[in-house]
Each structure stands twice: as C-alpha cells, then as structure tokens.
Amino acid sequence: MNALFNNYSRRPISLVEGKGTVVTDSNGKQYLDFTSGIAVCSLGHAHPSLVETIKEQSEKIWHTSNLFESPGQVVLAESLIKNNHLSHALFCNSGAEANEAAIKLARKYTGKHRIITFENSFHGRTFGAMSATGQKKIHQGFGPLLDQFIYLPFNDVEALQEKVDDSVAAIMLEVVQGEGGVHAVTEPFAQAIQDICEKNSILLIVDEVQTGIGRTGTRFAFEQTPLKPNIVSIAKGLGGGFPIAGILATSELYETFGPGSHGTTFGGNPLAVAVAQKVIDIVFEQFFLEDVQEKSNYLLQKLHETLPKDQFAIRGKGLLLGIDCGMDVSHFVTEAEEAGLLLVGAGPNVLRLLPPLTVTKEEMDEAVEILKKVLLTNKRGWDITSFK
C-alpha cells in the first residue's frame, strides 16, 4: 500500500525515458510503445519540435487567466477550423471536460435535455461524461447518474429511428469506439444519423477525443464519413502529450456560451496552446496525413498476413487498430510487455494498437513479430494447427 488511491490497475514497471516510439523503464529495459499514452503522444516521445516549443514558451509565460485576451488561443482555433464547416473553439484540459462542455452547449442551445448515445461508447468519467457513456461497468457504484441519456445499439438504424422524437437535443457518438472494442461507424449508419439530425433539428456531437488530430489518417475521423457535426470534442493527440482539450462548434452555437456560461481555470493556457499549435502545424500537413494512411495500410497488411483470419478479427482506422482475439486478452498484454511491446486493451477481448503517428515501418515489423510470438504460441492451450 502507498499514498495513492488504488483506482488504476498499474503495471509493475515505471517508464522514465522516451524517444520516438521507444520508452525505457527504471531498470533500463526498452519497449516499443504502441499505447502512445492511450493515443496521446501523437508525435512520439520527446519530439524535438515539441521539446523546443516547451522550452521557448516556458521562458515567456506559462499561465494567465482566461479573463485576459489570448492571441495564441485565437490562432490555434483558426488552425483547427480551417477548411471545414466549424467556426469556433473553446479550450479546456481533458477529453471528459470537453465532452462536459459539449453536453452543456447542446442542452443550453436547444432547451432540450435528452441525448442519444450508444452502447459500448466511452465519453469520460466525470458525471456528465460518465452518464453519456453506454457501459454499465463505468456506471457501477456511483448512484443515480445524470438522466436523460438514451443508450442505443451502435450501427443499428432501426433502433435509432424508433427513439427519435421532438425531445431529443443531440445525438453523440464516436466515429470509432476505441474503448468499446475498436468498432467503426458504418457509412449507412452515419448517413442515417446525419439525415435524422437535419430532418429533426437535432444537434450532432462527434467525440473525436481519441480519433482526432490525425489518428485515423485525416485531421478528424468524421471527415471520412457523411457526418457533419455541430460540435466536435478533441483532446489526447492535440497536445502531443501535454494536457489540452477543447470543443469545436458551428456558428449558430456561438451566442449560447456567453460570458459566465462556462469556464475553466487552466484550459488554453499559453504553454498548452503553444505545444498544441506546433502539433497541428506538423500533423495537419497533407503529406503527414498521407504518411499515416500509408503506415496504416502497411500495418494492416502485415497483421493480415501474420494472424489467421479465422482466429482473429482485425479492424479500425488509421493507427487506431484492434485485434479481436475472441477471448480475454489481459495475459496477451502482459506477455507482449515481457517481450518488449506495450499494448492496451479495448474491452475484454480486443488488443488495441495505438503507435505514435511517427512510428517507422521497421518498428511496425518488430511489433508484428512480437505479436506473432505472443499470439501464435501454444502457451495457453490454443489449438494452433491451422496457424501459419
């Protein structure tokens, strides 16, 4: 027992140094980090441009209150809304906080309270975000949740159509359910959501906390779908490892958040904004995004060549990929760690691969070899007679 609460199932290693995709623990052992801090370290560890940006800004000013003008926030907002239909931004500190702001904005603008979300979704652990999350295990033990949330099956058009009425303020979804098993929205379902929102004057909230900022090979994952959200929540990869988050919204919502309606002490501080701006300057370049798509295709091909399709289902977008093993994967995570590869689960049966967007093909090759060793051995009594 130590002085910390026991709310994390911590692994028995302490990471003390990182460079790119490689991290080193306190015993000097090195690992390929295919967690990226759970999709946070989008440019890898200690990226030279981010290190230099932090040094430069830290010698100027770290924090000011949002009671003062913030030119850096304005520039970052303009960078995020450039060449899309969104028009305004609000900055905060975490994905859960961004989703709280999205929920508040939708309810205040519409004057309605009901929000449709989806089973196996994950939107955060604050009370509003937790209430929006369609997973009972996240809710257990905390008493009555914020009501007015409706959880529906993901990618089920008929179930959605049956629940839509005049009381619905918004529909909220992830383009790829990261925590919920790496399930992507289908194009027919995305189109149905967009049509329903337009026909019924329902706001559309897209949670891009994990999928945004280049993770799926485009600036935002919704750009690969028919979805045209009114509100987008962002976090994780936005700061490349430095805490910053926010929401982007369309012009009609601007007046809803007037002075005093919402706020945050640390959100959008000069240090966080400087780092996020550097991340955006790098990631939003078209050649960088095309490189992410190429790496995704390469990694998917390697995985399909290595893992038998009758034993494993591989899915996802960009560098947010999942390997459904059809059984509990916790021991695979441990064995991969022992072999030098850090992974994270996505639900009980899925291994989630979240390498930095700067990962190399050589590193992907090495990771696939470790996965082959871990998944295609007979340690756990698997019948591997049909395996390659």
Residue, then its C-alpha position, 0 to 999 in steps of 0.5 A: m500500500n502507498a499514498l495513492f488511491n488504488n483506482y488504476s490497475r498499474r503495471p509493475i514497471s515505471l517508464v522514465e525515458g522516451k524517444g520516438t516510439v521507444v520508452t525505457d523503464s527504471n531498470g533500463k529495459q526498452y519497449l516499443d510503445f504502441t499505447s502512445g499514452i492511450a493515443v496521446c503522444s501523437l508525435g512520439h516521445a520527446h519530439p524535438s519540435l515539441v521539446e523546443t516549443i516547451k522550452e521557448q514558451s516556458e521562458k515567456i509565460w506559462h499561465t494567465s487567466n482566461l479573463f485576459e485576451s489570448p492571441g495564441q488561443v485565437v490562432l490555434a482555433e483558426s488552425l483547427i477550423k480551417n477548411n471545414h464547416l466549424s467556426h469556433a473553439l473553446f479550450c479546456n484540459s481533458g477529453a471528459e471536460a470537453n465532452e462536459a462542455a459539449i453536453k452543456l452547449a447542446r442542452k443550453y442551445t436547444g432547451k432540450h435535455r435528452i441525448i442519444t448515445f450508444e452502447n459500448s461508447f466511452h465519453g469520460r468519467t466525470f458525471g456528465a461524461m460518465s452518464a453519456t457513456g453506454q457501459k454499465k461497468i463505468h456506471q457501477g457504484f456511483g448512484p443515480l447518474l445524470d438522466q436523460f441519456i438514451y443508450l442505443p445499439f451502435n450501427d443499428v438504424e432501426a433502433l435509432q429511428e424508433k427513439v427519435d422524437d421532438s425531445v431529443a437535443a443531440i445525438m453523440l457518438e464516436v466515429v470509432q469506439g476505441e474503448g468499446g472494442v475498436h468498432a467503426v461507424t458504418e457509412p449507412f449508419a452515419q448517413a442515417i444519423q446525419d439525415i435524422c439530425e437535419k430532418n429533426s433539428i437535432l444537434l450532432i456531437v462527434d467525440e473525436v477525443q481519441t480519433g482526432i488530430g490525425r489518428t485515423g489518417t485525416r485531421f478528424a475521423f468524421e471527415q471520412t464519413p457523411l457526418k457533419p457535426n455541430i460540435v466536435s470534442i478533441a483532446k489526447g493527440l492535440g497536445g502531443g502529450f501535454p494536457i489540452a482539450g477543447i470543443l469545436a462548434t458551428s456558428e449558430l452555437y456561438e451566442t449560447f456560451g456567453p460570458g459566465s456560461h462556462g469556464t475553466t481555470f487552466g484550459g488554453n493556457p499559453l504553454a498548452v496552446a503553444v505545444a498544441q499549435k506546433v502539433i497541428d502545424i506538423v500533423f495537419e500537413q497533407f503529406f503527414l496525413e498521407d504518411v499515416q494512411e500509408k503506415s496504416n495500410y502497411l500495418l494492416q497488411k502485415l497483421h493480415e498476413t501474420l494472424p489467421k483470419d479465422q482466429f482473429a478479427i482485425r479492424g479500425k482506422g488509421l493507427l487506431l487498430g484492434i485485434d479481436c482475439g475472441m477471448d480475454v486478452s489481459h495475459f496477451v498484454t502482459e506477455a507482449e510487455e515481457a517481450g518488449l511491446l506495450l499494448v492496451g486493451a479495448g474491452p475484454n477481448v480486443l488488443r488495441l494498437l495505438p503507435p505514435l503517428t511517427v512510428t517507422k515501418e521497421e518498428m511496425d515489423e518488430a511489433v508484428e513479430i512480437l505479436k506473432k510470438v505472443l499470439l501464435t504460441n501454444k502457451r495457453g492451450w490454443d489449438i494452433t494447427s491451422f496457424k501459419 
